[in-house]
Amino acid sequence: MTAVLCRHFGLKHIEIAEDIASDTFLKASEHWAINGIPENPTAWLYTVAKNKMKDYFKRISVFEGKITNNVKSDFSIEENHFEFYEQIIADSQLAMIFAVCNPINTTESQIALALQILCGFSVEEIANAFISKTETIKKRLQRARNNLQNENFQLKLLSQFQIQSRLDTVLRTLYLLFNEGYFSKTNNDLIRKDLCSEATRLTLFLAENPLTDTPQTNALLALMCFQSSRLEARTDSRGEVILFDGQDRRLWDKSLIHRGNYYLVKATDGKETSKYHLEAGIAYWHTAQPDNNKWQHILELYNQLILVDYSPQLILNRIFAYSKVHGQKDALTEAKKLQLTESNYYHGLLGYLYADINIDQSIYHYTKAVKLTKSKAEKLTLIKEIERLSNEKSKERKG
Amino acid sequence: MIFQSSIQQTIKNIKMKEFALIFRLNDIQDFKPSPEQMQERMAWLASIVAQNKLVDKGNTLLPAPGSAKTVKPNNVVTDGPYTEIKEFVSGYVIVKAENIDEAVEIAKANPIFHQVGGNIEVREVLKRN
């Protein structure tokens, strides 16, 4: 909503647009609680928001001594063109992301700002996505907003060159948006399906536009389709995460898997193999029919991926795949070299690898992971594992 | 350490050969796949992509009148695909593999065999440059 308001009233007024957006939702929740949800809720929201915006400008112009008539006539033109169709909304959101990804700011700042303004990320969520401190992100966002406001630019049509040169950053933003929805580290709902579907919708829009229909866009879209296909099966009715082996395959969305296959093939031009291509390949194997060589294929993809995009998370995922191919003992040797002692994922992995080898070590590492993780759902899953192992241990003693 | 296996793999990739898989169908009626058949074929292609073995997703070659002609010696031109035999070429993809046996294994997994029959010719590609 902030994006649509900005499209009409200018990026200069971002903060006002945000305030108005939240006021509108607040009013909606009060009004709808008493009077029920209107027939066309989207239209209701936009009408209220638009009116609030007009009121705001009226007040400002009176305060500044400007002629009210001028302001009125400006907005009457907009009124006729204020449409709510989905196309415009997706368009505005994308236009906003592209506008915010202005090279006057650093890439990290661009992405942080897009996540905040467009996707409603909290500063903490952004800090997590970047593995940074909250203070750093706060300062970065403030600087970036100031730069944009000084530029004093409107959400106008970008040139073809601008769109293509900003595409990489935009794709990265959508990738982070999807990831946050899929893995949500700080939110209590482990999976925020709405973020995933937003990210997918916007990426689809990019794939359908000739200017941005690139191999990377299609690879990212394939990745999102594959991951989304398993969302229903990932949590049970109590909201606990079900690990892969325990998921009910029947709940996987087959049509999303088919679409994933389609975009994965479409993304192949024989020359380019981006990080999105490799991740999509890995996601493919997780949703494909059971195959004896699956983990071998996944390991090979991780081997290539860590050359392109090094991150502790990837290294750990690779070791998990390694353990499926070469066994837990060898994998442990690889894992212990990493010494990522402050990472909950590191301890979670070690806990898993030790499970059949040394229960005490396993429990030790899982316990550390519980202390380090910020995700409530993950805590629950880990605690369950610890309980299971403790029971195993006491059975051993008795036997 | 960890990167050793990645580098070994990259070297292995560079040494791979390319193979064209040429699809032939028996009957022009078999040419248009149903949506389910299309999904199966897409899944086959996707699995090759996910093994990083698809070089060229290739193309379908239309066999119908108006889209196919055969040119022979002495400027003889006939309508349709090469008609000495009933079979016709319907398309191709290019994969990479260590050797032809591996490429053959990839071809064996293609769903056209249980969908409409036909055959797949596997030919090693000799790169011109």
Interface residues (C-beta under 8 A of the other chain):
Chain A: H258 G260 N261 Y262 L264 V265 A267 T268 G270 T273 A280 G281 I282 Y284 W285 A288 H297 E300 L301 N303 Q304 I306 L307 I315 R318 E334 K337
Chain B: M1 I2 F3 S5 S6 Q9 T10 Q39 M42 A43 L45 A46 S47 V49 A50 Q51 N52 L54 V55 D56 K57 I94
